[in-house]
């Protein structure tokens, strides 16, 4: 008998995080915070915080500055006193940079499902505690209490490190911020695929078809043009076929991301990745589709509907 297989399993750290995912005690608080974040009048800045112009979430990029400066400050704090002069400056830069990183994180967090939101809330609270420790460290240093300042900074680094581990779990284990439609290009074979009879797809309404095991949203327009996108939203896998068709676009019913039907471009977030799109043709009353690979057609800024 292989005793390793019998005894191996999740360690205490992973077990603790999985308990956080499953614990509903903070759900009422999460719902209230989510509503508050969504109600903020951010306008186009919300898409910037999500990272839509980057094509991936902005939060992981923004956190590099505070983490980098605080880690550098920790290295200086370990050096002789005459070489530690820049440490308070680095702590201050990290505190300033933490604000936009936190704003991006909260914007993303407000669109997460319950299990991810629970992990994300603990992640955010740990980071808040880390920021408070660094603020206290800077205050102590300014008032000449260098030893206390260094001790608080080390505590802050440990706290932020623990929060970062939770963030890694959130991103890589729970797939928050990942492109949930990336696999479509690997599942759908090249070439034309039969979707169904053109008459089976009502004009102006979302319908569902299937290609190589992939659900496909199909919309037949008034002029006979057929649009087709991968059905599962790139943000969190929501069913676009249950969404609203508006002005040449489809809006996801889960988190309100807006995708252009002509080429799958993500016009509005929180989705940061475009939706896999299909080229279509009607042959003898039958709709056929093939996946568009590579670069999407260029559209003018602000254009939503198909040209």
LUMDREN-242939 format. One record per residue: residue in three letters; x, y, z of N, C-alpha, C in turn. Coordinates in steps of 0.1 Angstrom, whole numbers, plus 5000, padded with zeros to 4 digits. Example, Ala and Ser with C-alpha at 12.3 -4.5 7.8 and 13.67 -1.06 7.14 Angstrom:
% LUMDREN-242939
ala513249435078512349555078513249675078ser512849785071513749895071512950005079
***
This chain:
% LUMDREN-242939
unk500949885000500050005000500950125000unk500550224992501250354991500850445002unk501650445013501150525025501150675022unk502050715013502050865009500750905003unk500150824995498850854989497750855000unk497950765009496850765020496950875029unk498150935032498351035042498351175036unk498651195023498751325018497451395017unk497451525017496151595016496451745018unk495451835019495651975021496251995035unk497252085035497952125047497052215056unk497552255067496752345076496452485070unk497452535062497252665056496152665046unk496152565037495152555027493852515033unk493852435043492552405050491952535056unk492752615062492252745068491652835057unk492352845046491852925035490552875029unk490452745028489152675023488052705033unk488352705046487352735055486852885054unk487752975050487353115048486353115036unk486653045025485853035013484352995017unk484252895026483052835029482252905040unk482852995047482153055058481253175054unk479953155057478953255053478753375063unk479453375074479153465085479253615080unk480153645071480353785067479553815054unk478653735050477953755037477153885037unk476453915049475654035049476554155048unk477754155055478654265054479154275039unk479454165033479954165019478954225010unk477654185012476654245003476554395005unk476654445017476554585019477754665013unk478954605015480154665009480054664994unk479654554988479554544974478654644968unk477454664974476554764970477154904971unk477854934981478555064983479555094973unk480354994969481455004959480855024946unk479754944942479154964929478455094928unk477955154939477255284939478155404937unk479455384938480355494937480255554923unk480155684921480055744908481355754901unk481955644897483355644891483355674876unk482255644869482155664855483255584848unk483855644838484855564830486055514838unk486255584850487455544858487255404864unk486055354864485755214869486455114860unk486355134846486955044837488455054838unk489055174841490455184843490855104855unk490155114866490455044878490354884876unk489454844868489354704864490554664856unk491154754848492254724839491854684825unk490654734821490154694808491154744797unk491754864798492654904787493954814787unk494254754798495454664798495154524792unk493854484793493554354789493654254800unk493854294812493954214824493754304836unk493454244848493254334860494454424863unk494154544867495154644870495754624885unk494954564893495354544907496654474909unk496954364903498254294905499354384900unk499154464890500254554886500554664896unk499454724901499554844910500154804923unk499954674928500454634941501954624941unk502554614929504054594928504754714935unk504254834934504954954939504954954954unk503854944961503954934976504754814981unk504554694975505354584980506754594977unk507154654965508554674962509254774971unk508554884973509154984982509354934996unk508254865001508354825015509354715017unk509554625007510554525008511954585007unk512054694999513354764998513654835012unk512654885018512854955031513254855041unk512754725040513154625050514554585048unk515054585036516454555034517354665040unk516954795038517754905043517654895059unk516554865064516454855079517354755085unk517854655077518754555082520254605081unk520454715075521854765073522254855085unk523454895086523954985097523155115096unk523055185107522255305108522555415097unk523755435094524055535084523555505070unk523155385068522655345055521155335054unk520555365065519055345066518255475063unk518955585059518255715058517155715048unk517255625038516155635027514955545031unk515055465041513955375045512655445047unk512655555055511355625057510755675044unk511555715035511055765022510355655014unk511055535015510455425008509155375014unk509055385028507855355034506755455030unk507055575029506055685025505555665011unk506555625002506155604988505155484987unk505455384995504655264995503255295000unk503155385010501855425016501055505005unk501755584998501055664987500555574976unk501355474973501055384961499955284965unk499755264978498755164983497355214979unk497155344979495755394976495155344963unk495855374952495255334939495255174938unk496255114944496154964943494954914951unk494654974962493454934970492154964962unk492155084956490955124948490655014937unk491654974930491554874919491054744925unk491654704936491254584943489754584947unk489354694953487954694957486954694945unk487354764934486554764922486354614917unk487454544917487354404912486554314922unk486854334935486254254945484654264945unk484154384942482754404942481954314931unk482754264922482154174911482454034913unk482853984925483253844927482053774933unk481953644930480953554936481253534951unk480353474959480553464973481853404978unk482253284973483453224978484653304976unk484753374964485953454962485853584970unk484653634971484453764979484853744994unk484553624999484953595013486453595014unk487153525005488653535006489153675003unk488553744994488953874990488853975002unk487753955010487554045021488654025032unk488953905035490053885044491453935038unk491653915026492753975019492854125020unk491754185018491654335020491854375034unk491254305044491454345058492854325062unk493554225057494954205061495854315055unk495554345043496254455036496054595044unk494854615048494554735056495354735069unk495354625075496254615088497654645085unk498154585073499554615069499854765067unk498854825060499054965057499055045070unk498155005080498155075093499455065100unk500054945099501354925106502455005099unk502355015086503355105079503155255082unk501955295083501655435087502155465101unk501955365110502555385124504055385124unk504655295115506055295114506655435109unk505955485099506455615094506355725105unk505255725112504955815123506055805133unk506355685137507455655147508755715143unk509055685130510355735125510455885124unk509355945120509356095120509656155134unk509156085144509356135158510556075164unk511456025156512755985161512755845168unk511755765168511755635174512055535163unk513255525159513655445148513455295151unk513855255162513755105165512255065165unk511455145171509955115170509455115155unk509955215148509555225134509955105126unk511155055128511654935121510854815125unk510554805138509754685143508354685136unk507754805136506354815130506454785115unk507454825109507654795094507754645092unk508554575100508654435098507354365100unk506654405110505254355113504354375101unk504454505095503654535084504054445071unk505354425070505754345058505254195060unk505254145072504754005074503254005071unk502554105076501054115074500754125059unk501454215052501254225037501554105030unk502654035035503053905029501953805030unk501353795042500153705044499053735035unk498753865034497653915025497953875010unk499253895007499653854993499453704990unk499653625000499453474998497953454996unk497153525003495653515001495353564987unk495953664983495753724969496153624958unk497253544961497653444952496653334951unk496153294962495053194963493853234955unk493453364957492353424950492453424935unk493653454931493953464916494153334910unk494953244916495353124909494552994913unk494052994925493252874929491752904926unk491353024929489953054927489653124913unk490753164906490653214892489953354892unk490053434902489553564901490453654892unk489753714883490553804873491053724861unk490953594861491453514850490453524838unk490953504826490053504814489353364814unk488053364816487353244817486853194803unk487353264792486953214779488253174771unk489453174778490653154771490753014765unk490052914771490152774766489452754753unk488552854749487752834737488652814724unk489652884723490552874712491252744711unk491352664722491952534723490952424720unk489652454723488652354721488052344707unk487852464701487252464688488152444677unk487852344669488752314657488652424646unk489652424638489652514627488552474617unk488152564609487152534598485752574602unk484852544593483452584594482652474602unk481752524611480952434619479552464617unk478652364617477252384616476652434629unk475852544628475252594640473752554641unk473052554629471652524629471052594617unk469752574615468952634605468852784608unk468952874598468853014600467553054606unk466452974602465153004607464952974622unk465852894627465752854641466252954650unk466853064645467453174653466553294652unk465753334662464853444660465553574659unk465053664651465653794649465753884661unk466953934664467154024675467153964689unk467153834690467153764703468253674704unk468753654716469853564719469353414718unk470153334711469953194711471253124714unk471052994716472252914721472452794711unk473752784707474152674698475352604705unk475952504698477052434704478052404693unk479352424695480452394686481552324693unk481852204690482952124696482852134711unk481652114716481452114731481452254737unk481552364729481552494734480152564732unk479552614742478252684740478552814733unk477652854723477852964715476553054715unk476753174718475653274717475453304702unk474153304697473853334683472753434683unk472953544675471953644673471853674658unk470653654653470353684639469753824638unk470353914630469954054629468854064618unk468254184618467154204609467554194594unk468754224590469154214577469654074573unk469553974582469953844580471353804584unk472153914588473453884594473353804607unk474253704608474253624620475553654628unk475453684641476553714650476653594659unk477953554663478153444672479353474680unk479153454693480253464703480253344712unk481353314718481353214729480453254740unk479653164745478553204754479053234768unk480053174773480453194786481353314788unk480953414795481553544797483053524801unk483953604795485353594799485653644813unk484653714819484953774832484753664843unk483553604844483353494854482553384848unk482353374835481653254829480153264829unk479653394830478253414829477653374816unk476353334815475753294802475253414794unk476053444784475653564776474353544769unk473953414766472753394759471553424768unk471753454781470653494789470753644792unk471653714785471853854786470953944777unk471154074778470354164770471154204757unk470354214746470954254734470654404732unk471654484731471454634730472554694721unk472054764711472854844702474054764696unk473754644691474854564685475754504695unk475354494708476154434718475354344727unk475954264735475254184745475854214758unk474954224768475354254782475254134791unk476254094797476253974806475253994817unk474453894820473453904831474053894845unk475253854846475853834859476453964864unk477354024857478154144862478154254852unk477254244842476954364833478154404823unk479054314821480054344811479354344797unk479854434788479254454775480254414764unk479754324755480554274745479954314731unk480754354722480254384708480054254701unk478954244695478554114688479354094675unk479854204669480554184656481954124658unk482654144669483954094671484354054685unk483354064694483554014708484254114717unk484554234711485354334719484554374732unk485354374743484754414756484554564757unk483454614754483154764754483154824768unk482554744777482554794791482954674800unk483554704812483954604821482754564830unk483054474840484354444845485254344837unk484754284827485554204818486754274813unk487854214814489054284808489554214795unk489054094792489354024780488154024771unk488454034758487354024748486753884747unk485653874741484953744740485353674727unk485653544727485953474715484753484705unk485053524693484053554683484153464671unk483053444664482953354652482553434640unk483253404629482753444616481653354612unk480653404605479453324602479153344587unk478453244582477853244568476653164568unk475753194558474553114557474553044543unk474552914543474652834531473452744530unk472652764520471352694518470552684530unk470352804537469552814548470152764561unk471352724561472052664573473152764577unk473252794590474252884595475452804599unk476652854594477952794597478852894603unk479752854612480552944619481952894620unk482952974620484352934623484953044633unk485752994642486353084652487353184646unk487153304649488153414645489353404654unk490453374648491753374655492653484652unk493453524661494353634659493753774661unk494253874655493854014657492454044653unk491654114662490354154659490254274650unk489254304643489154424635489254544643unk489854654638489954774646488654854644unk488254914655487055004656487455134661unk486755234657487055374663486655374678unk487355464685487155474699485655514702unk485055444711483655474715482655404706unk483055334695482055264687481655134693unk480355114694479854994700479354894690unk478454934681477854844672478654804661unk478254704654479054664642478954764631unk480054784623479954884613479054844602
***
